[in-house]
Structures are given as C-alpha cells and as structure tokens.
Amino acid sequence: MRPLFRVWNQPQNSRSGFVLPTAALLLLVVSWVIGAVLLRTINRTEQVVGIREEKVIYNAATPAIDRAKAKIEYMFTQDTRLPAGVPSEERLYEMMLNKASAGA
C-alpha cells in the first residue's frame, strides 16, 4: 500500500489542481478588462456625439445672436425712434419688430 501512496505524493501530482483555477481567474480578469474598455468606449462615443451636437447648435445659432446683438446696439446708439428717457417695454418691443406705434 505504501508504494501506492508514494506515487500520489510525487511533486508532479502536487500541481495537478493549479492550472484550472489559474486559467479561470485569468479568464475572469481578462473579461473584466474587456468589459471596462468597452464601457469606456461607449461613454466616450456618447460624449463625442454630444460635443458635436453642441457645435452644430452653436454654429447654427451664432448668426442669429450676432444679428440680434447688432440690432440692439443700433437701437440704443443710433436709432432716432428711441424716446428721451427710459422707454417702456412695449415701446422697445415695437422698435425691435419695426412696428409703427400709434402714439408716436
């Protein structure tokens, strides 16, 4: 019976349960790394799409904002229809829309 126990206790048999747990842990870690990289890629893609949409909106709105700014600057610096003193909100609204006021 002792020779049978010696065969089981040899050094090559002592490592027999080492490969499977190591391979399983390695696969688990690799899966986590791949998942993290994939998640980061998806988040970055969404961020880039948002930045591009913001640029499109900004580029579309810039000319309208510039025109409105120029119109307001003209109205307060050069427009002769601006009354002396502080104008009412209605009067400013009429001037911006180029409406003729009934009281002017």
C-alpha positions in Angstrom: 0.0 0.0 0.0 2.9 2.4 0.7 4.2 2.3 -2.9 0.7 3.5 -4.0 0.8 6.5 -1.6 4.3 7.4 -2.9 3.0 7.6 -6.4 0.3 10.0 -5.3 2.6 12.2 -3.3 5.1 12.9 -6.1 5.8 16.5 -7.0 4.2 16.4 -10.4 0.9 15.3 -8.9 1.0 18.1 -6.3 0.5 20.7 -9.0 -2.4 19.0 -10.7 -5.1 21.3 -9.3 -3.2 24.5 -10.1 -3.9 25.0 -13.8 -7.7 25.1 -13.8 -8.1 27.8 -11.0 -5.4 29.9 -12.6 -6.9 29.7 -16.0 -10.4 30.5 -14.6 -9.0 33.6 -12.7 -7.1 34.7 -15.8 -10.2 34.5 -17.9 -12.2 36.4 -15.3 -9.7 39.2 -15.1 -9.5 39.4 -18.9 -13.3 39.6 -19.1 -13.4 42.4 -16.6 -10.7 44.4 -18.5 -12.5 43.9 -21.8 -15.8 45.0 -20.2 -14.2 48.1 -18.7 -12.6 49.1 -22.0 -15.9 48.5 -23.8 -17.8 50.6 -21.3 -15.3 53.4 -21.5 -15.5 53.3 -25.3 -19.3 53.6 -25.2 -19.2 56.5 -22.8 -16.6 58.3 -24.8 -18.6 57.8 -28.0 -21.7 59.3 -26.3 -19.6 62.3 -25.1 -18.2 62.9 -28.6 -21.7 62.8 -30.1 -22.9 65.3 -27.5 -20.0 67.7 -28.3 -20.7 67.5 -32.0 -24.3 68.3 -31.4 -23.4 71.3 -29.3 -21.1 72.6 -32.0 -23.8 72.2 -34.6 -26.3 74.1 -32.4 -23.8 76.8 -31.6 -22.8 77.3 -35.3 -26.5 77.5 -36.3 -27.3 80.0 -33.5 -24.3 82.3 -33.8 -25.5 84.3 -36.9 -28.9 84.9 -35.2 -27.3 86.0 -32.0 -24.9 88.3 -33.9 -27.8 89.9 -35.8 -29.8 90.4 -32.6 -26.8 92.0 -30.9 -26.2 94.3 -33.8 -29.8 95.3 -33.8 -29.9 96.1 -30.1 -26.6 98.1 -30.3 -28.0 100.1 -33.3 -31.3 100.7 -31.4 -29.6 102.1 -28.4 -26.8 104.1 -30.1 -28.2 105.4 -33.5 -31.9 104.8 -33.8 -33.8 108.1 -33.8 -37.1 106.5 -32.8 -35.7 105.9 -29.2 -37.5 108.4 -27.0 -35.7 110.5 -24.4 -35.6 108.9 -21.0 -36.3 105.3 -20.3 -38.6 103.7 -22.9 -41.3 101.2 -21.9 -41.1 97.6 -22.6 -43.8 97.8 -25.2 -42.0 100.6 -27.0 -38.8 98.6 -27.1 -40.7 95.6 -28.4 -42.3 97.7 -31.1 -38.9 99.1 -32.1 -37.4 95.6 -32.3 -40.2 94.4 -34.5 -40.2 97.6 -36.6 -43.8 98.2 -35.8 -45.2 101.8 -36.1 -46.6 102.8 -32.7 -49.9 104.6 -32.6 -48.7 107.1 -30.0 -45.5 108.2 -31.8 
